Amino acid sequence: MQHKPACWFRHVDDTFVVWPHGQEKVTEFLNHLIGFHKNIQFTMEKEEEGCLPSVGVCVTQVELC
C-alpha cells in the first residue's frame, strides 16, 4: 500500500486515523483493510461540520497561535 495514515490510534475496538491523501485514496485504504480477514470488519465515520465522533466524544481541529 503506497499511501499510509499520518497517524493511527487504537482503543479497544476503535481506531482514530488521520488521513492526508484525499477521499478517493481513503476509500481504497478502507477496502485494503477490509480485505485482510473475513472476520474483521472496518467502518468509517467522516468529519461533518468540523466534528468527528470518536470513542464517544466529538474531536475538532484547533488552531494554535
N, CA, C and O atoms as CSV, one atom per row, in Angstrom:
chain,resi,resn,atom,element,x,y,z
A,1,MET,N,N,0.852,-1.176,0.000
A,1,MET,CA,C,0.000,0.000,0.000
A,1,MET,C,C,0.893,1.233,0.000
A,1,MET,O,O,1.719,1.406,0.896
A,2,GLN,N,N,0.733,2.068,-0.980
A,2,GLN,CA,C,1.582,3.237,-1.156
A,2,GLN,C,C,1.225,4.361,-0.176
A,2,GLN,O,O,2.120,4.991,0.389
A,3,HIS,N,N,-0.051,4.616,0.030
A,3,HIS,CA,C,-0.481,5.699,0.915
A,3,HIS,C,C,-0.792,5.137,2.297
A,3,HIS,O,O,-1.469,4.117,2.431
A,4,LYS,N,N,-0.286,5.820,3.321
A,4,LYS,CA,C,-0.485,5.382,4.701
A,4,LYS,C,C,-1.013,6.541,5.533
A,4,LYS,O,O,-0.816,7.701,5.169
A,5,PRO,N,N,-1.686,6.244,6.655
A,5,PRO,CA,C,-2.190,7.313,7.518
A,5,PRO,C,C,-1.057,8.132,8.128
A,5,PRO,O,O,0.050,7.630,8.324
A,6,ALA,N,N,-1.347,9.400,8.425
A,6,ALA,CA,C,-0.378,10.244,9.129
A,6,ALA,C,C,-0.238,9.779,10.571
A,6,ALA,O,O,0.843,9.864,11.154
A,7,CYS,N,N,-1.341,9.283,11.150
A,7,CYS,CA,C,-1.284,8.668,12.480
A,7,CYS,C,C,-2.427,7.667,12.612
A,7,CYS,O,O,-3.436,7.749,11.912
A,8,TRP,N,N,-2.241,6.728,13.522
A,8,TRP,CA,C,-3.214,5.652,13.744
A,8,TRP,C,C,-3.227,5.361,15.232
A,8,TRP,O,O,-2.227,4.905,15.787
A,9,PHE,N,N,-4.365,5.623,15.889
A,9,PHE,CA,C,-4.512,5.337,17.311
A,9,PHE,C,C,-5.614,4.303,17.483
A,9,PHE,O,O,-6.635,4.353,16.797
A,10,ARG,N,N,-5.403,3.371,18.396
A,10,ARG,CA,C,-6.379,2.317,18.620
A,10,ARG,C,C,-6.763,2.293,20.090
A,10,ARG,O,O,-5.904,2.425,20.962
A,11,HIS,N,N,-8.057,2.124,20.368
A,11,HIS,CA,C,-8.564,1.958,21.717
A,11,HIS,C,C,-9.615,0.867,21.672
A,11,HIS,O,O,-10.680,1.058,21.083
A,12,VAL,N,N,-9.335,-0.271,22.283
A,12,VAL,CA,C,-10.195,-1.455,22.288
A,12,VAL,C,C,-10.544,-1.809,20.843
A,12,VAL,O,O,-9.686,-2.303,20.112
A,13,ASP,N,N,-11.788,-1.567,20.417
A,13,ASP,CA,C,-12.152,-1.926,19.040
A,13,ASP,C,C,-12.389,-0.701,18.158
A,13,ASP,O,O,-13.025,-0.809,17.110
A,14,ASP,N,N,-11.887,0.455,18.570
A,14,ASP,CA,C,-11.998,1.680,17.768
A,14,ASP,C,C,-10.616,2.132,17.315
A,14,ASP,O,O,-9.627,1.950,18.025
A,15,THR,N,N,-10.562,2.717,16.136
A,15,THR,CA,C,-9.317,3.337,15.669
A,15,THR,C,C,-9.622,4.783,15.292
A,15,THR,O,O,-10.723,5.108,14.846
A,16,PHE,N,N,-8.634,5.632,15.478
A,16,PHE,CA,C,-8.716,7.027,15.070
A,16,PHE,C,C,-7.555,7.253,14.117
A,16,PHE,O,O,-6.395,7.086,14.493
A,17,VAL,N,N,-7.864,7.634,12.884
A,17,VAL,CA,C,-6.852,7.741,11.838
A,17,VAL,C,C,-6.892,9.148,11.230
A,17,VAL,O,O,-7.965,9.674,10.936
A,18,VAL,N,N,-5.722,9.745,11.045
A,18,VAL,CA,C,-5.613,10.995,10.301
A,18,VAL,C,C,-5.124,10.630,8.906
A,18,VAL,O,O,-4.048,10.053,8.745
A,19,TRP,N,N,-5.924,10.971,7.904
A,19,TRP,CA,C,-5.645,10.574,6.515
A,19,TRP,C,C,-5.423,11.820,5.653
A,19,TRP,O,O,-6.383,12.541,5.379
A,20,PRO,N,N,-4.200,12.093,5.222
A,20,PRO,CA,C,-3.924,13.313,4.465
A,20,PRO,C,C,-3.954,13.174,2.942
A,20,PRO,O,O,-3.549,14.101,2.240
A,21,HIS,N,N,-4.426,12.035,2.411
A,21,HIS,CA,C,-4.276,11.756,0.977
A,21,HIS,C,C,-5.559,11.901,0.157
A,21,HIS,O,O,-5.564,11.517,-1.013
A,22,GLY,N,N,-6.632,12.431,0.712
A,22,GLY,CA,C,-7.853,12.667,-0.048
A,22,GLY,C,C,-8.867,11.544,0.030
A,22,GLY,O,O,-8.563,10.423,0.438
A,23,GLN,N,N,-10.098,11.885,-0.380
A,23,GLN,CA,C,-11.247,10.978,-0.272
A,23,GLN,C,C,-11.090,9.693,-1.083
A,23,GLN,O,O,-11.389,8.610,-0.580
A,24,GLU,N,N,-10.629,9.794,-2.320
A,24,GLU,CA,C,-10.517,8.604,-3.169
A,24,GLU,C,C,-9.542,7.588,-2.564
A,24,GLU,O,O,-9.815,6.387,-2.554
A,25,LYS,N,N,-8.428,8.068,-2.072
A,25,LYS,CA,C,-7.418,7.171,-1.506
A,25,LYS,C,C,-7.848,6.574,-0.175
A,25,LYS,O,O,-7.460,5.450,0.144
A,26,VAL,N,N,-8.649,7.309,0.619
A,26,VAL,CA,C,-9.105,6.746,1.896
A,26,VAL,C,C,-10.071,5.587,1.646
A,26,VAL,O,O,-10.083,4.620,2.409
A,27,THR,N,N,-10.870,5.672,0.596
A,27,THR,CA,C,-11.768,4.561,0.245
A,27,THR,C,C,-10.955,3.342,-0.174
A,27,THR,O,O,-11.287,2.217,0.200
A,28,GLU,N,N,-9.906,3.554,-0.937
A,28,GLU,CA,C,-9.015,2.449,-1.324
A,28,GLU,C,C,-8.368,1.823,-0.086
A,28,GLU,O,O,-8.260,0.600,0.006
A,29,PHE,N,N,-7.939,2.654,0.863
A,29,PHE,CA,C,-7.307,2.159,2.087
A,29,PHE,C,C,-8.302,1.355,2.922
A,29,PHE,O,O,-7.950,0.303,3.455
A,30,LEU,N,N,-9.538,1.838,3.040
A,30,LEU,CA,C,-10.572,1.104,3.771
A,30,LEU,C,C,-10.815,-0.254,3.128
A,30,LEU,O,O,-10.921,-1.254,3.839
A,31,ASN,N,N,-10.905,-0.317,1.821
A,31,ASN,CA,C,-11.086,-1.595,1.119
A,31,ASN,C,C,-9.888,-2.514,1.338
A,31,ASN,O,O,-10.049,-3.730,1.437
A,32,HIS,N,N,-8.699,-1.944,1.412
A,32,HIS,CA,C,-7.481,-2.711,1.705
A,32,HIS,C,C,-7.581,-3.344,3.094
A,32,HIS,O,O,-7.257,-4.520,3.264
A,33,LEU,N,N,-8.026,-2.575,4.079
A,33,LEU,CA,C,-8.174,-3.088,5.442
A,33,LEU,C,C,-9.230,-4.188,5.517
A,33,LEU,O,O,-9.037,-5.205,6.183
A,34,ILE,N,N,-10.342,-3.970,4.830
A,34,ILE,CA,C,-11.443,-4.941,4.839
A,34,ILE,C,C,-10.987,-6.281,4.272
A,34,ILE,O,O,-11.497,-7.325,4.680
A,35,GLY,N,N,-10.046,-6.271,3.349
A,35,GLY,CA,C,-9.584,-7.490,2.707
A,35,GLY,C,C,-8.639,-8.345,3.540
A,35,GLY,O,O,-8.305,-9.456,3.127
A,36,PHE,N,N,-8.195,-7.864,4.703
A,36,PHE,CA,C,-7.238,-8.635,5.496
A,36,PHE,C,C,-7.791,-9.951,6.040
A,36,PHE,O,O,-7.137,-10.990,5.942
A,37,HIS,N,N,-8.984,-9.908,6.606
A,37,HIS,CA,C,-9.545,-11.113,7.225
A,37,HIS,C,C,-11.059,-11.023,7.197
A,37,HIS,O,O,-11.621,-9.962,7.471
A,38,LYS,N,N,-11.728,-12.121,6.868
A,38,LYS,CA,C,-13.184,-12.100,6.713
A,38,LYS,C,C,-13.923,-11.818,8.020
A,38,LYS,O,O,-15.062,-11.352,7.980
A,39,ASN,N,N,-13.312,-12.084,9.176
A,39,ASN,CA,C,-13.980,-11.872,10.463
A,39,ASN,C,C,-13.673,-10.525,11.098
A,39,ASN,O,O,-14.204,-10.215,12.164
A,40,ILE,N,N,-12.833,-9.723,10.471
A,40,ILE,CA,C,-12.523,-8.395,10.986
A,40,ILE,C,C,-13.184,-7.372,10.074
A,40,ILE,O,O,-12.933,-7.350,8.869
A,41,GLN,N,N,-14.030,-6.525,10.654
A,41,GLN,CA,C,-14.759,-5.534,9.868
A,41,GLN,C,C,-14.289,-4.134,10.216
A,41,GLN,O,O,-14.049,-3.827,11.384
A,42,PHE,N,N,-14.156,-3.293,9.219
A,42,PHE,CA,C,-13.820,-1.888,9.402
A,42,PHE,C,C,-14.938,-1.048,8.823
A,42,PHE,O,O,-15.465,-1.356,7.754
A,43,THR,N,N,-15.298,0.007,9.522
A,43,THR,CA,C,-16.233,1.002,9.009
A,43,THR,C,C,-15.564,2.360,9.162
A,43,THR,O,O,-14.521,2.473,9.806
A,44,MET,N,N,-16.157,3.385,8.575
A,44,MET,CA,C,-15.527,4.695,8.604
A,44,MET,C,C,-16.577,5.767,8.886
A,44,MET,O,O,-17.663,5.761,8.307
A,45,GLU,N,N,-16.234,6.681,9.782
A,45,GLU,CA,C,-17.031,7.880,10.001
A,45,GLU,C,C,-16.183,9.062,9.569
A,45,GLU,O,O,-14.988,9.122,9.859
A,46,LYS,N,N,-16.801,9.991,8.883
A,46,LYS,CA,C,-16.078,11.146,8.372
A,46,LYS,C,C,-16.465,12.398,9.156
A,46,LYS,O,O,-17.528,12.466,9.773
A,47,GLU,N,N,-15.585,13.370,9.112
A,47,GLU,CA,C,-15.825,14.652,9.765
A,47,GLU,C,C,-17.025,15.339,9.119
A,47,GLU,O,O,-17.140,15.396,7.895
A,48,GLU,N,N,-17.921,15.860,9.967
A,48,GLU,CA,C,-19.068,16.633,9.493
A,48,GLU,C,C,-19.155,17.912,10.307
A,48,GLU,O,O,-19.182,17.871,11.537
A,49,GLU,N,N,-19.199,19.042,9.625
A,49,GLU,CA,C,-19.304,20.348,10.267
A,49,GLU,C,C,-18.227,20.557,11.333
A,49,GLU,O,O,-18.497,21.111,12.399
A,50,GLY,N,N,-17.013,20.111,11.039
A,50,GLY,CA,C,-15.887,20.323,11.937
A,50,GLY,C,C,-15.809,19.371,13.108
A,50,GLY,O,O,-14.979,19.559,13.997
A,51,CYS,N,N,-16.665,18.337,13.133
A,51,CYS,CA,C,-16.693,17.396,14.253
A,51,CYS,C,C,-16.551,15.960,13.747
A,51,CYS,O,O,-17.198,15.562,12.778
A,52,LEU,N,N,-15.699,15.198,14.416
A,52,LEU,CA,C,-15.527,13.792,14.091
A,52,LEU,C,C,-15.817,12.967,15.342
A,52,LEU,O,O,-15.056,13.026,16.307
A,53,PRO,N,N,-16.917,12.192,15.339
A,53,PRO,CA,C,-17.214,11.381,16.515
A,53,PRO,C,C,-16.194,10.254,16.663
A,53,PRO,O,O,-15.927,9.518,15.714
A,54,SER,N,N,-15.628,10.129,17.864
A,54,SER,CA,C,-14.630,9.082,18.120
A,54,SER,C,C,-14.675,8.701,19.589
A,54,SER,O,O,-14.509,9.559,20.455
A,55,VAL,N,N,-14.893,7.448,19.876
A,55,VAL,CA,C,-14.927,6.900,21.236
A,55,VAL,C,C,-15.834,7.752,22.141
A,55,VAL,O,O,-15.470,8.057,23.277
A,56,GLY,N,N,-17.004,8.130,21.637
A,56,GLY,CA,C,-17.991,8.825,22.436
A,56,GLY,C,C,-17.767,10.321,22.640
A,56,GLY,O,O,-18.482,10.940,23.428
A,57,VAL,N,N,-16.799,10.914,21.956
A,57,VAL,CA,C,-16.571,12.359,22.064
A,57,VAL,C,C,-16.485,12.961,20.664
A,57,VAL,O,O,-16.281,12.246,19.683
A,58,CYS,N,N,-16.641,14.273,20.583
A,58,CYS,CA,C,-16.502,14.974,19.309
A,58,CYS,C,C,-15.093,15.542,19.215
A,58,CYS,O,O,-14.699,16.362,20.045
A,59,VAL,N,N,-14.337,15.118,18.221
A,59,VAL,CA,C,-12.977,15.612,18.003
A,59,VAL,C,C,-13.045,16.750,17.005
A,59,VAL,O,O,-13.620,16.605,15.926
A,60,THR,N,N,-12.451,17.898,17.368
A,60,THR,CA,C,-12.420,19.050,16.474
A,60,THR,C,C,-10.993,19.515,16.284
A,60,THR,O,O,-10.113,19.208,17.089
A,61,GLN,N,N,-10.771,20.253,15.218
A,61,GLN,CA,C,-9.442,20.795,14.938
A,61,GLN,C,C,-9.304,22.143,15.628
A,61,GLN,O,O,-10.203,22.981,15.561
A,62,VAL,N,N,-8.186,22.340,16.283
A,62,VAL,CA,C,-7.913,23.592,16.962
A,62,VAL,C,C,-6.663,24.214,16.359
A,62,VAL,O,O,-5.650,23.537,16.183
A,63,GLU,N,N,-6.735,25.499,16.044
A,63,GLU,CA,C,-5.562,26.198,15.519
A,63,GLU,C,C,-4.852,26.909,16.661
A,63,GLU,O,O,-5.481,27.623,17.442
A,64,LEU,N,N,-3.558,26.715,16.756
A,64,LEU,CA,C,-2.771,27.366,17.786
A,64,LEU,C,C,-2.152,28.632,17.222
A,64,LEU,O,O,-1.738,28.651,16.063
A,65,CYS,N,N,-2.080,29.709,18.034
A,65,CYS,CA,C,-1.485,30.942,17.533
A,65,CYS,C,C,0.006,30.947,17.713
A,65,CYS,O,O,0.669,31.916,17.343
